Every structure is written in structure tokens, then in C-alpha cells.
Amino acid sequence: MSQNRQLQELYYEDYMQKGRCRHQDWSQRWQNKIIGWHLSQVNPYLNENYQVYLKNNDNPHSSIFVPLCGKSLDMIWLAQKGHQVVGVEVVEQPCHDFFKENEITYKVQDLQGVEGKILTSQDPKINITIYNCDYFALTSSLLGFRFDSVWDRAAFVAISPDLHSNYAKHLASLMAPSGRGLLIAVDYDINEHIHPGPPFYTPDTLVHSIFSPFTSVQRLSSFLLTASPPTTLFYTLPFTSKILIELEDVLRQMHERYIAVSAAFLDMS
Ligand SMILES: C[S@@+](CC[C@H](N)C(=O)[O-])C[C@H]1O[C@@H](n2cnc3c(N)ncnc32)[C@H](O)[C@@H]1O
């Protein structure tokens, strides 16, 4: 192992130890208004890529999941397009702030069997529900359906590195077989700059290794948002393609077996 590589692994281990952000830390951020990630406008990448990667032409009311939603205005933009929008957010304050600040009337109910609340828009033109609970507590049986699309902005990168694999597995369990999504990750030179996160270090290799058991992963672009790192990585996750890839694998294996059996049969004759 080269010295460089050893150094990198040492740093990464160190990073995994430091890279923790728990519910309490998020609560404090919201309480102290340290919410630099919150945009006062719709995310421009959502705007640019929605038509191709999220919109379902067969169903204008398709469901869109916004994990770790904070009080993101993207939810309103998506709901105004006619979608059924569902967010999940563990801290109570931004859930209420979202409806209040946007003057959307809403009702609050207890969640059944899970610690948390459900906040639902009462505006017939805005179909938005926020589950105020832990992301991992939101299951397809609690929801009663699976999502058509997911818009992951500042969600995967906000999850502590030790939970990245569980995050992807859980996301896959919430998606419909034809589901698809957009994901933003961040990369920088970890040897140069150990940023304790969030946003956590999620380079291209990590995004591929974490998500590829569940979906094919296609990088759409990578760019610097500011003059210096981190680099923003932008992906599409066509969960359907994973199913097609698996189907192709099965068909290829069947074809290979067929060729082998045919060859054996010809040998015998
Ligand atoms: C970086 S912010 C991003 C918010 C939003 N996606 C946006 O783009 O504005 C991450 C949010 O996830 C919430 N959060 C962190 N861990 C969570 C978890 N396990 N379950 C649900 N929400 C969580 C935090 O409270 C915070 O509001």
C-alpha cells in the first residue's frame, strides 16, 4: 500500500469518527438559525432537470419524495406542478415553519405506531404532507404506497457517513418499481481538507458503490458552485434501469444455459 493510500485511509477513518450529525445537532441548528443550506428560491437544478428526470408524463399527479426536507421551497414548486409531495423531516420547527411561512393552512395528527407527527396541507391546490419523524421510521407500510420520484437535495449528504448505506437501502425500499430520482452529492480532496460535514464527503466512487446495489447511477454533471471546492456532483437514479439490468442479467444467464445445454445435446447426437 502506498504511503499516500495509507494516509487517505487514515484520514477517512478519522473522518468517519468525526462525521456524525445526530438529531439533537440538527435541532440546535434550527433553533440557532444556522441553516445556510436553506434557499429562498427554488433550486435551479430542480428547475432545469425536472422535465426530463422527474416528471411522469403518464401521471401529472405522480408522487415525489423530498427526504430530509427542512422547509424547502422546492416542495411548493413541485406541488404547484400538480404532484403529490411528501417530505420527511426529524426536527419539528421547520415542519411548522414551512406551512406558516408559505401561508398554507395545515392540520397536524399523531403518527400511528411511530414517534412523530404528520402535517398535511389543507389547501386543495397544494398536495403536500410532511412526516415529522426520523427518515428511517418512514416506511412504505406507514405511507401506504411507494414513490414515483425522489428529489434528493442536501439529504444524502446530510446523513452521517456511517448511515450512508442504510440510507440508500431504505430509499430503494420506498421507491416504486418504476421510480426514479435526482441526487446531489459533494466531493473534495479529503487529503487537503477534512471538512467535518455536513455536507459529508460523498465522492463519485462512494455514490456508485452505495447506490449501485439498488439502482443504476448516472452522473449528469459535476461543477464548482463557488470558486473553491467542494465540487457538486449531480446524478440521476433511474431505479427502473436497475430492474432492467437485473432482468437482462437473468436473460443473459438463461441464454448462456440454453447454449450450453444445446451444445451438450449436439455432442450427444
Ligand atoms: C442540510 S438540511 C437540507 C434540507 C432540505 N433538503 C433543503 O434542501 O433545504 C438537512 C435536513 O435534514 C434533517 N434531518 C437530518 N437527519 C434526519 C433524519 N434522520 N430524518 C429526517 N430528517 C433529518 C435536518 O433537520 C435538516 O433539516
The ligand as an SDF file (V2000), in Angstrom:
LIG
                    3D

 27 29  0  0  0  0  0  0  0  0999 V2000
  -28.9780   20.0700    5.0340 C   0  0  0  0  0  0  0  0  0  0  0  0
  -30.6470   20.1510    5.5040 S   0  0  0  0  0  0  0  0  0  0  0  0
  -31.4380   20.0500    3.8910 C   0  0  0  0  0  0  0  0  0  0  0  0
  -32.8850   20.4750    3.8930 C   0  0  0  0  0  0  0  0  0  0  0  0
  -33.5410   20.4360    2.5040 C   0  0  0  0  0  0  0  0  0  0  0  0
  -33.3330   19.2000    1.8000 N   0  0  0  0  0  0  0  0  0  0  0  0
  -33.0910   21.6110    1.6550 C   0  0  0  0  0  0  0  0  0  0  0  0
  -32.5670   21.3770    0.5590 O   0  0  0  0  0  0  0  0  0  0  0  0
  -33.3030   22.7420    2.0770 O   0  0  0  0  0  0  0  0  0  0  0  0
  -30.9130   18.5100    6.1560 C   0  0  0  0  0  0  0  0  0  0  0  0
  -32.2170   18.3740    6.9240 C   0  0  0  0  0  0  0  0  0  0  0  0
  -32.4070   17.0200    7.3000 O   0  0  0  0  0  0  0  0  0  0  0  0
  -32.9500   16.9360    8.6000 C   0  0  0  0  0  0  0  0  0  0  0  0
  -32.5700   15.5940    9.1010 N   0  0  0  0  0  0  0  0  0  0  0  0
  -31.3310   15.1850    9.4710 C   0  0  0  0  0  0  0  0  0  0  0  0
  -31.3380   13.8830    9.7830 N   0  0  0  0  0  0  0  0  0  0  0  0
  -32.6180   13.4460    9.5850 C   0  0  0  0  0  0  0  0  0  0  0  0
  -33.2530   12.1790    9.7190 C   0  0  0  0  0  0  0  0  0  0  0  0
  -32.5940   11.0930   10.1220 N   0  0  0  0  0  0  0  0  0  0  0  0
  -34.5600   12.0840    9.4270 N   0  0  0  0  0  0  0  0  0  0  0  0
  -35.2590   13.1790    8.9930 C   0  0  0  0  0  0  0  0  0  0  0  0
  -34.7010   14.4020    8.8500 N   0  0  0  0  0  0  0  0  0  0  0  0
  -33.3960   14.5370    9.1480 C   0  0  0  0  0  0  0  0  0  0  0  0
  -32.3330   18.1170    9.3270 C   0  0  0  0  0  0  0  0  0  0  0  0
  -33.0740   18.5440   10.4210 O   0  0  0  0  0  0  0  0  0  0  0  0
  -32.2710   19.1750    8.2140 C   0  0  0  0  0  0  0  0  0  0  0  0
  -33.4310   19.9490    8.2040 O   0  0  0  0  0  0  0  0  0  0  0  0
  1  2  1  0
  2  3  1  0
  2 10  1  0
  3  4  1  0
  4  5  1  0
  5  6  1  0
  5  7  1  0
  7  8  2  0
  7  9  1  0
 10 11  1  0
 11 12  1  0
 11 26  1  0
 12 13  1  0
 13 14  1  0
 13 24  1  0
 14 15  1  0
 14 23  1  0
 15 16  2  0
 16 17  1  0
 17 18  1  0
 17 23  2  0
 18 19  1  0
 18 20  2  0
 20 21  1  0
 21 22  2  0
 22 23  1  0
 24 25  1  0
 24 26  1  0
 26 27  1  0
M  CHG  2   2   1   9  -1
M  END
$$$$
